[in-house]
Amino acid sequence: MSQKKYPEEFKIEAVRQVVEKGHPVAEVAARLGFSQHSLYKWIKLQQMPVGQRQELLTQTEELRRLKAELKRVTEERDILKKAAAYFAKQSG
């Protein structure tokens, strides 16, 4: 499942439309083309203290990086397993 990456300014403006201007979440999400869930998540994130928000974003980025690395290493392991089985079959 791939997630579209929105610029931080875009998220801030979407949150502002709900929080400051009082537009309904469903309306803003539909008009700007993303899910209500995303907007609720952005609102919650914007309401956190700056230090806590930055820590959460850092942890999220680290988790994303580690998942990508795990996927790559798992693929490499699977290739090596197949190669080992192939060469064992050839020599035996």
Phi and psi restraints in degrees (range 20) as a CNS / XPLOR table:
assign (resid 1 and name C) (resid 2 and name N)
       (resid 2 and name CA) (resid 2 and name C) 1.0 -101.2 20.0 2
assign (resid 2 and name N) (resid 2 and name CA)
       (resid 2 and name C) (resid 3 and name N) 1.0 140.7 20.0 2
assign (resid 2 and name C) (resid 3 and name N)
       (resid 3 and name CA) (resid 3 and name C) 1.0 -108.0 20.0 2
assign (resid 3 and name N) (resid 3 and name CA)
       (resid 3 and name C) (resid 4 and name N) 1.0 136.8 20.0 2
assign (resid 3 and name C) (resid 4 and name N)
       (resid 4 and name CA) (resid 4 and name C) 1.0 -74.7 20.0 2
assign (resid 4 and name N) (resid 4 and name CA)
       (resid 4 and name C) (resid 5 and name N) 1.0 136.9 20.0 2
assign (resid 4 and name C) (resid 5 and name N)
       (resid 5 and name CA) (resid 5 and name C) 1.0 -95.1 20.0 2
assign (resid 5 and name N) (resid 5 and name CA)
       (resid 5 and name C) (resid 6 and name N) 1.0 117.9 20.0 2
assign (resid 5 and name C) (resid 6 and name N)
       (resid 6 and name CA) (resid 6 and name C) 1.0 -100.5 20.0 2
assign (resid 6 and name N) (resid 6 and name CA)
       (resid 6 and name C) (resid 7 and name N) 1.0 143.0 20.0 2
assign (resid 6 and name C) (resid 7 and name N)
       (resid 7 and name CA) (resid 7 and name C) 1.0 -63.1 20.0 2
assign (resid 7 and name N) (resid 7 and name CA)
       (resid 7 and name C) (resid 8 and name N) 1.0 149.5 20.0 2
assign (resid 7 and name C) (resid 8 and name N)
       (resid 8 and name CA) (resid 8 and name C) 1.0 -58.5 20.0 2
assign (resid 8 and name N) (resid 8 and name CA)
       (resid 8 and name C) (resid 9 and name N) 1.0 -38.7 20.0 2
assign (resid 8 and name C) (resid 9 and name N)
       (resid 9 and name CA) (resid 9 and name C) 1.0 -62.2 20.0 2
assign (resid 9 and name N) (resid 9 and name CA)
       (resid 9 and name C) (resid 10 and name N) 1.0 -38.0 20.0 2
assign (resid 9 and name C) (resid 10 and name N)
       (resid 10 and name CA) (resid 10 and name C) 1.0 -62.2 20.0 2
assign (resid 10 and name N) (resid 10 and name CA)
       (resid 10 and name C) (resid 11 and name N) 1.0 -46.1 20.0 2
assign (resid 10 and name C) (resid 11 and name N)
       (resid 11 and name CA) (resid 11 and name C) 1.0 -62.7 20.0 2
assign (resid 11 and name N) (resid 11 and name CA)
       (resid 11 and name C) (resid 12 and name N) 1.0 -44.0 20.0 2
assign (resid 11 and name C) (resid 12 and name N)
       (resid 12 and name CA) (resid 12 and name C) 1.0 -61.2 20.0 2
assign (resid 12 and name N) (resid 12 and name CA)
       (resid 12 and name C) (resid 13 and name N) 1.0 -43.0 20.0 2
assign (resid 12 and name C) (resid 13 and name N)
       (resid 13 and name CA) (resid 13 and name C) 1.0 -66.3 20.0 2
assign (resid 13 and name N) (resid 13 and name CA)
       (resid 13 and name C) (resid 14 and name N) 1.0 -40.2 20.0 2
assign (resid 13 and name C) (resid 14 and name N)
       (resid 14 and name CA) (resid 14 and name C) 1.0 -62.6 20.0 2
assign (resid 14 and name N) (resid 14 and name CA)
       (resid 14 and name C) (resid 15 and name N) 1.0 -43.9 20.0 2
assign (resid 14 and name C) (resid 15 and name N)
       (resid 15 and name CA) (resid 15 and name C) 1.0 -63.2 20.0 2
assign (resid 15 and name N) (resid 15 and name CA)
       (resid 15 and name C) (resid 16 and name N) 1.0 -42.1 20.0 2
assign (resid 15 and name C) (resid 16 and name N)
       (resid 16 and name CA) (resid 16 and name C) 1.0 -60.3 20.0 2
assign (resid 16 and name N) (resid 16 and name CA)
       (resid 16 and name C) (resid 17 and name N) 1.0 -38.2 20.0 2
assign (resid 16 and name C) (resid 17 and name N)
       (resid 17 and name CA) (resid 17 and name C) 1.0 -62.4 20.0 2
assign (resid 17 and name N) (resid 17 and name CA)
       (resid 17 and name C) (resid 18 and name N) 1.0 -32.9 20.0 2
assign (resid 17 and name C) (resid 18 and name N)
       (resid 18 and name CA) (resid 18 and name C) 1.0 -82.9 20.0 2
assign (resid 18 and name N) (resid 18 and name CA)
       (resid 18 and name C) (resid 19 and name N) 1.0 -51.3 20.0 2
assign (resid 18 and name C) (resid 19 and name N)
       (resid 19 and name CA) (resid 19 and name C) 1.0 -73.0 20.0 2
assign (resid 19 and name N) (resid 19 and name CA)
       (resid 19 and name C) (resid 20 and name N) 1.0 -48.0 20.0 2
assign (resid 19 and name C) (resid 20 and name N)
       (resid 20 and name CA) (resid 20 and name C) 1.0 -89.6 20.0 2
assign (resid 20 and name N) (resid 20 and name CA)
       (resid 20 and name C) (resid 21 and name N) 1.0 -40.6 20.0 2
assign (resid 20 and name C) (resid 21 and name N)
       (resid 21 and name CA) (resid 21 and name C) 1.0 -91.0 20.0 2
assign (resid 21 and name N) (resid 21 and name CA)
       (resid 21 and name C) (resid 22 and name N) 1.0 -14.2 20.0 2
assign (resid 21 and name C) (resid 22 and name N)
       (resid 22 and name CA) (resid 22 and name C) 1.0 79.0 20.0 2
assign (resid 22 and name N) (resid 22 and name CA)
       (resid 22 and name C) (resid 23 and name N) 1.0 17.4 20.0 2
assign (resid 22 and name C) (resid 23 and name N)
       (resid 23 and name CA) (resid 23 and name C) 1.0 -72.3 20.0 2
assign (resid 23 and name N) (resid 23 and name CA)
       (resid 23 and name C) (resid 24 and name N) 1.0 146.6 20.0 2
assign (resid 23 and name C) (resid 24 and name N)
       (resid 24 and name CA) (resid 24 and name C) 1.0 -66.3 20.0 2
assign (resid 24 and name N) (resid 24 and name CA)
       (resid 24 and name C) (resid 25 and name N) 1.0 145.0 20.0 2
assign (resid 24 and name C) (resid 25 and name N)
       (resid 25 and name CA) (resid 25 and name C) 1.0 -57.7 20.0 2
assign (resid 25 and name N) (resid 25 and name CA)
       (resid 25 and name C) (resid 26 and name N) 1.0 -45.1 20.0 2
assign (resid 25 and name C) (resid 26 and name N)
       (resid 26 and name CA) (resid 26 and name C) 1.0 -59.9 20.0 2
assign (resid 26 and name N) (resid 26 and name CA)
       (resid 26 and name C) (resid 27 and name N) 1.0 -41.1 20.0 2
assign (resid 26 and name C) (resid 27 and name N)
       (resid 27 and name CA) (resid 27 and name C) 1.0 -65.7 20.0 2
assign (resid 27 and name N) (resid 27 and name CA)
       (resid 27 and name C) (resid 28 and name N) 1.0 -47.7 20.0 2
assign (resid 27 and name C) (resid 28 and name N)
       (resid 28 and name CA) (resid 28 and name C) 1.0 -62.9 20.0 2
assign (resid 28 and name N) (resid 28 and name CA)
       (resid 28 and name C) (resid 29 and name N) 1.0 -45.6 20.0 2
assign (resid 28 and name C) (resid 29 and name N)
       (resid 29 and name CA) (resid 29 and name C) 1.0 -62.2 20.0 2
assign (resid 29 and name N) (resid 29 and name CA)
       (resid 29 and name C) (resid 30 and name N) 1.0 -44.5 20.0 2
assign (resid 29 and name C) (resid 30 and name N)
       (resid 30 and name CA) (resid 30 and name C) 1.0 -65.3 20.0 2
assign (resid 30 and name N) (resid 30 and name CA)
       (resid 30 and name C) (resid 31 and name N) 1.0 -43.9 20.0 2
assign (resid 30 and name C) (resid 31 and name N)
       (resid 31 and name CA) (resid 31 and name C) 1.0 -64.9 20.0 2
assign (resid 31 and name N) (resid 31 and name CA)
       (resid 31 and name C) (resid 32 and name N) 1.0 -38.1 20.0 2
assign (resid 31 and name C) (resid 32 and name N)
       (resid 32 and name CA) (resid 32 and name C) 1.0 -93.1 20.0 2
assign (resid 32 and name N) (resid 32 and name CA)
       (resid 32 and name C) (resid 33 and name N) 1.0 -8.5 20.0 2
assign (resid 32 and name C) (resid 33 and name N)
       (resid 33 and name CA) (resid 33 and name C) 1.0 85.2 20.0 2
assign (resid 33 and name N) (resid 33 and name CA)
       (resid 33 and name C) (resid 34 and name N) 1.0 41.4 20.0 2
assign (resid 33 and name C) (resid 34 and name N)
       (resid 34 and name CA) (resid 34 and name C) 1.0 -144.8 20.0 2
assign (resid 34 and name N) (resid 34 and name CA)
       (resid 34 and name C) (resid 35 and name N) 1.0 174.1 20.0 2
assign (resid 34 and name C) (resid 35 and name N)
       (resid 35 and name CA) (resid 35 and name C) 1.0 -78.5 20.0 2
assign (resid 35 and name N) (resid 35 and name CA)
       (resid 35 and name C) (resid 36 and name N) 1.0 155.5 20.0 2
assign (resid 35 and name C) (resid 36 and name N)
       (resid 36 and name CA) (resid 36 and name C) 1.0 -63.2 20.0 2
assign (resid 36 and name N) (resid 36 and name CA)
       (resid 36 and name C) (resid 37 and name N) 1.0 -36.5 20.0 2
assign (resid 36 and name C) (resid 37 and name N)
       (resid 37 and name CA) (resid 37 and name C) 1.0 -56.9 20.0 2
assign (resid 37 and name N) (resid 37 and name CA)
       (resid 37 and name C) (resid 38 and name N) 1.0 -43.8 20.0 2
assign (resid 37 and name C) (resid 38 and name N)
       (resid 38 and name CA) (resid 38 and name C) 1.0 -60.7 20.0 2
assign (resid 38 and name N) (resid 38 and name CA)
       (resid 38 and name C) (resid 39 and name N) 1.0 -44.6 20.0 2
assign (resid 38 and name C) (resid 39 and name N)
       (resid 39 and name CA) (resid 39 and name C) 1.0 -65.1 20.0 2
assign (resid 39 and name N) (resid 39 and name CA)
       (resid 39 and name C) (resid 40 and name N) 1.0 -42.4 20.0 2
assign (resid 39 and name C) (resid 40 and name N)
       (resid 40 and name CA) (resid 40 and name C) 1.0 -60.7 20.0 2
assign (resid 40 and name N) (resid 40 and name CA)
       (resid 40 and name C) (resid 41 and name N) 1.0 -38.8 20.0 2
assign (resid 40 and name C) (resid 41 and name N)
       (resid 41 and name CA) (resid 41 and name C) 1.0 -64.9 20.0 2
assign (resid 41 and name N) (resid 41 and name CA)
       (resid 41 and name C) (resid 42 and name N) 1.0 -41.9 20.0 2
assign (resid 41 and name C) (resid 42 and name N)
       (resid 42 and name CA) (resid 42 and name C) 1.0 -66.1 20.0 2
assign (resid 42 and name N) (resid 42 and name CA)
       (resid 42 and name C) (resid 43 and name N) 1.0 -39.0 20.0 2
assign (resid 42 and name C) (resid 43 and name N)
       (resid 43 and name CA) (resid 43 and name C) 1.0 -62.7 20.0 2
assign (resid 43 and name N) (resid 43 and name CA)
       (resid 43 and name C) (resid 44 and name N) 1.0 -47.2 20.0 2
assign (resid 43 and name C) (resid 44 and name N)
       (resid 44 and name CA) (resid 44 and name C) 1.0 -60.0 20.0 2
assign (resid 44 and name N) (resid 44 and name CA)
       (resid 44 and name C) (resid 45 and name N) 1.0 -42.0 20.0 2
assign (resid 44 and name C) (resid 45 and name N)
       (resid 45 and name CA) (resid 45 and name C) 1.0 -65.1 20.0 2
assign (resid 45 and name N) (resid 45 and name CA)
       (resid 45 and name C) (resid 46 and name N) 1.0 -42.0 20.0 2
assign (resid 45 and name C) (resid 46 and name N)
       (resid 46 and name CA) (resid 46 and name C) 1.0 -67.2 20.0 2
assign (resid 46 and name N) (resid 46 and name CA)
       (resid 46 and name C) (resid 47 and name N) 1.0 -25.2 20.0 2
assign (resid 46 and name C) (resid 47 and name N)
       (resid 47 and name CA) (resid 47 and name C) 1.0 -83.4 20.0 2
assign (resid 47 and name N) (resid 47 and name CA)
       (resid 47 and name C) (resid 48 and name N) 1.0 -8.6 20.0 2
assign (resid 47 and name C) (resid 48 and name N)
       (resid 48 and name CA) (resid 48 and name C) 1.0 -75.0 20.0 2
assign (resid 48 and name N) (resid 48 and name CA)
       (resid 48 and name C) (resid 49 and name N) 1.0 152.6 20.0 2
assign (resid 48 and name C) (resid 49 and name N)
       (resid 49 and name CA) (resid 49 and name C) 1.0 -60.9 20.0 2
assign (resid 49 and name N) (resid 49 and name CA)
       (resid 49 and name C) (resid 50 and name N) 1.0 149.7 20.0 2
assign (resid 49 and name C) (resid 50 and name N)
       (resid 50 and name CA) (resid 50 and name C) 1.0 -55.4 20.0 2
assign (resid 50 and name N) (resid 50 and name CA)
       (resid 50 and name C) (resid 51 and name N) 1.0 -45.8 20.0 2
assign (resid 50 and name C) (resid 51 and name N)
       (resid 51 and name CA) (resid 51 and name C) 1.0 -62.3 20.0 2
assign (resid 51 and name N) (resid 51 and name CA)
       (resid 51 and name C) (resid 52 and name N) 1.0 -43.5 20.0 2
assign (resid 51 and name C) (resid 52 and name N)
       (resid 52 and name CA) (resid 52 and name C) 1.0 -67.3 20.0 2
assign (resid 52 and name N) (resid 52 and name CA)
       (resid 52 and name C) (resid 53 and name N) 1.0 -40.2 20.0 2
assign (resid 52 and name C) (resid 53 and name N)
       (resid 53 and name CA) (resid 53 and name C) 1.0 -61.7 20.0 2
assign (resid 53 and name N) (resid 53 and name CA)
       (resid 53 and name C) (resid 54 and name N) 1.0 -44.5 20.0 2
assign (resid 53 and name C) (resid 54 and name N)
       (resid 54 and name CA) (resid 54 and name C) 1.0 -64.3 20.0 2
assign (resid 54 and name N) (resid 54 and name CA)
       (resid 54 and name C) (resid 55 and name N) 1.0 -39.6 20.0 2
assign (resid 54 and name C) (resid 55 and name N)
       (resid 55 and name CA) (resid 55 and name C) 1.0 -63.6 20.0 2
assign (resid 55 and name N) (resid 55 and name CA)
       (resid 55 and name C) (resid 56 and name N) 1.0 -42.5 20.0 2
assign (resid 55 and name C) (resid 56 and name N)
       (resid 56 and name CA) (resid 56 and name C) 1.0 -63.5 20.0 2
assign (resid 56 and name N) (resid 56 and name CA)
       (resid 56 and name C) (resid 57 and name N) 1.0 -43.5 20.0 2
assign (resid 56 and name C) (resid 57 and name N)
       (resid 57 and name CA) (resid 57 and name C) 1.0 -63.8 20.0 2
assign (resid 57 and name N) (resid 57 and name CA)
       (resid 57 and name C) (resid 58 and name N) 1.0 -38.6 20.0 2
assign (resid 57 and name C) (resid 58 and name N)
       (resid 58 and name CA) (resid 58 and name C) 1.0 -63.9 20.0 2
assign (resid 58 and name N) (resid 58 and name CA)
       (resid 58 and name C) (resid 59 and name N) 1.0 -44.2 20.0 2
assign (resid 58 and name C) (resid 59 and name N)
       (resid 59 and name CA) (resid 59 and name C) 1.0 -65.0 20.0 2
assign (resid 59 and name N) (resid 59 and name CA)
       (resid 59 and name C) (resid 60 and name N) 1.0 -39.3 20.0 2
assign (resid 59 and name C) (resid 60 and name N)
       (resid 60 and name CA) (resid 60 and name C) 1.0 -63.8 20.0 2
assign (resid 60 and name N) (resid 60 and name CA)
       (resid 60 and name C) (resid 61 and name N) 1.0 -43.4 20.0 2
assign (resid 60 and name C) (resid 61 and name N)
       (resid 61 and name CA) (resid 61 and name C) 1.0 -64.8 20.0 2
assign (resid 61 and name N) (resid 61 and name CA)
       (resid 61 and name C) (resid 62 and name N) 1.0 -40.8 20.0 2
assign (resid 61 and name C) (resid 62 and name N)
       (resid 62 and name CA) (resid 62 and name C) 1.0 -64.1 20.0 2
assign (resid 62 and name N) (resid 62 and name CA)
       (resid 62 and name C) (resid 63 and name N) 1.0 -41.1 20.0 2
assign (resid 62 and name C) (resid 63 and name N)
       (resid 63 and name CA) (resid 63 and name C) 1.0 -63.0 20.0 2
assign (resid 63 and name N) (resid 63 and name CA)
       (resid 63 and name C) (resid 64 and name N) 1.0 -42.6 20.0 2
assign (resid 63 and name C) (resid 64 and name N)
       (resid 64 and name CA) (resid 64 and name C) 1.0 -61.5 20.0 2
assign (resid 64 and name N) (resid 64 and name CA)
       (resid 64 and name C) (resid 65 and name N) 1.0 -43.1 20.0 2
assign (resid 64 and name C) (resid 65 and name N)
       (resid 65 and name CA) (resid 65 and name C) 1.0 -64.6 20.0 2
assign (resid 65 and name N) (resid 65 and name CA)
       (resid 65 and name C) (resid 66 and name N) 1.0 -43.5 20.0 2
assign (resid 65 and name C) (resid 66 and name N)
       (resid 66 and name CA) (resid 66 and name C) 1.0 -66.5 20.0 2
assign (resid 66 and name N) (resid 66 and name CA)
       (resid 66 and name C) (resid 67 and name N) 1.0 -37.6 20.0 2
assign (resid 66 and name C) (resid 67 and name N)
       (resid 67 and name CA) (resid 67 and name C) 1.0 -63.5 20.0 2
assign (resid 67 and name N) (resid 67 and name CA)
       (resid 67 and name C) (resid 68 and name N) 1.0 -41.3 20.0 2
assign (resid 67 and name C) (resid 68 and name N)
       (resid 68 and name CA) (resid 68 and name C) 1.0 -64.8 20.0 2
assign (resid 68 and name N) (resid 68 and name CA)
       (resid 68 and name C) (resid 69 and name N) 1.0 -41.4 20.0 2
assign (resid 68 and name C) (resid 69 and name N)
       (resid 69 and name CA) (resid 69 and name C) 1.0 -65.7 20.0 2
assign (resid 69 and name N) (resid 69 and name CA)
       (resid 69 and name C) (resid 70 and name N) 1.0 -41.2 20.0 2
assign (resid 69 and name C) (resid 70 and name N)
       (resid 70 and name CA) (resid 70 and name C) 1.0 -61.5 20.0 2
assign (resid 70 and name N) (resid 70 and name CA)
       (resid 70 and name C) (resid 71 and name N) 1.0 -41.7 20.0 2
assign (resid 70 and name C) (resid 71 and name N)
       (resid 71 and name CA) (resid 71 and name C) 1.0 -61.3 20.0 2
assign (resid 71 and name N) (resid 71 and name CA)
       (resid 71 and name C) (resid 72 and name N) 1.0 -44.8 20.0 2
assign (resid 71 and name C) (resid 72 and name N)
       (resid 72 and name CA) (resid 72 and name C) 1.0 -63.6 20.0 2
assign (resid 72 and name N) (resid 72 and name CA)
       (resid 72 and name C) (resid 73 and name N) 1.0 -45.6 20.0 2
assign (resid 72 and name C) (resid 73 and name N)
       (resid 73 and name CA) (resid 73 and name C) 1.0 -66.4 20.0 2
assign (resid 73 and name N) (resid 73 and name CA)
       (resid 73 and name C) (resid 74 and name N) 1.0 -37.9 20.0 2
assign (resid 73 and name C) (resid 74 and name N)
       (resid 74 and name CA) (resid 74 and name C) 1.0 -63.9 20.0 2
assign (resid 74 and name N) (resid 74 and name CA)
       (resid 74 and name C) (resid 75 and name N) 1.0 -42.3 20.0 2
assign (resid 74 and name C) (resid 75 and name N)
       (resid 75 and name CA) (resid 75 and name C) 1.0 -63.0 20.0 2
assign (resid 75 and name N) (resid 75 and name CA)
       (resid 75 and name C) (resid 76 and name N) 1.0 -42.5 20.0 2
assign (resid 75 and name C) (resid 76 and name N)
       (resid 76 and name CA) (resid 76 and name C) 1.0 -61.8 20.0 2
assign (resid 76 and name N) (resid 76 and name CA)
       (resid 76 and name C) (resid 77 and name N) 1.0 -43.6 20.0 2
assign (resid 76 and name C) (resid 77 and name N)
       (resid 77 and name CA) (resid 77 and name C) 1.0 -60.4 20.0 2
assign (resid 77 and name N) (resid 77 and name CA)
       (resid 77 and name C) (resid 78 and name N) 1.0 -43.7 20.0 2
assign (resid 77 and name C) (resid 78 and name N)
       (resid 78 and name CA) (resid 78 and name C) 1.0 -62.9 20.0 2
assign (resid 78 and name N) (resid 78 and name CA)
       (resid 78 and name C) (resid 79 and name N) 1.0 -39.5 20.0 2
assign (resid 78 and name C) (resid 79 and name N)
       (resid 79 and name CA) (resid 79 and name C) 1.0 -64.1 20.0 2
assign (resid 79 and name N) (resid 79 and name CA)
       (resid 79 and name C) (resid 80 and name N) 1.0 -44.2 20.0 2
assign (resid 79 and name C) (resid 80 and name N)
       (resid 80 and name CA) (resid 80 and name C) 1.0 -64.6 20.0 2
assign (resid 80 and name N) (resid 80 and name CA)
       (resid 80 and name C) (resid 81 and name N) 1.0 -37.5 20.0 2
assign (resid 80 and name C) (resid 81 and name N)
       (resid 81 and name CA) (resid 81 and name C) 1.0 -63.0 20.0 2
assign (resid 81 and name N) (resid 81 and name CA)
       (resid 81 and name C) (resid 82 and name N) 1.0 -44.2 20.0 2
assign (resid 81 and name C) (resid 82 and name N)
       (resid 82 and name CA) (resid 82 and name C) 1.0 -64.9 20.0 2
assign (resid 82 and name N) (resid 82 and name CA)
       (resid 82 and name C) (resid 83 and name N) 1.0 -40.7 20.0 2
assign (resid 82 and name C) (resid 83 and name N)
       (resid 83 and name CA) (resid 83 and name C) 1.0 -65.2 20.0 2
assign (resid 83 and name N) (resid 83 and name CA)
       (resid 83 and name C) (resid 84 and name N) 1.0 -42.8 20.0 2
assign (resid 83 and name C) (resid 84 and name N)
       (resid 84 and name CA) (resid 84 and name C) 1.0 -62.6 20.0 2
assign (resid 84 and name N) (resid 84 and name CA)
       (resid 84 and name C) (resid 85 and name N) 1.0 -43.0 20.0 2
assign (resid 84 and name C) (resid 85 and name N)
       (resid 85 and name CA) (resid 85 and name C) 1.0 -64.6 20.0 2
assign (resid 85 and name N) (resid 85 and name CA)
       (resid 85 and name C) (resid 86 and name N) 1.0 -40.6 20.0 2
assign (resid 85 and name C) (resid 86 and name N)
       (resid 86 and name CA) (resid 86 and name C) 1.0 -62.5 20.0 2
assign (resid 86 and name N) (resid 86 and name CA)
       (resid 86 and name C) (resid 87 and name N) 1.0 -47.4 20.0 2
assign (resid 86 and name C) (resid 87 and name N)
       (resid 87 and name CA) (resid 87 and name C) 1.0 -70.3 20.0 2
assign (resid 87 and name N) (resid 87 and name CA)
       (resid 87 and name C) (resid 88 and name N) 1.0 -32.3 20.0 2
assign (resid 87 and name C) (resid 88 and name N)
       (resid 88 and name CA) (resid 88 and name C) 1.0 -65.4 20.0 2
assign (resid 88 and name N) (resid 88 and name CA)
       (resid 88 and name C) (resid 89 and name N) 1.0 -39.4 20.0 2
assign (resid 88 and name C) (resid 89 and name N)
       (resid 89 and name CA) (resid 89 and name C) 1.0 -67.9 20.0 2
assign (resid 89 and name N) (resid 89 and name CA)
       (resid 89 and name C) (resid 90 and name N) 1.0 -39.1 20.0 2
assign (resid 89 and name C) (resid 90 and name N)
       (resid 90 and name CA) (resid 90 and name C) 1.0 -68.2 20.0 2
assign (resid 90 and name N) (resid 90 and name CA)
       (resid 90 and name C) (resid 91 and name N) 1.0 -36.9 20.0 2
assign (resid 90 and name C) (resid 91 and name N)
       (resid 91 and name CA) (resid 91 and name C) 1.0 -88.0 20.0 2
assign (resid 91 and name N) (resid 91 and name CA)
       (resid 91 and name C) (resid 92 and name N) 1.0 -16.0 20.0 2
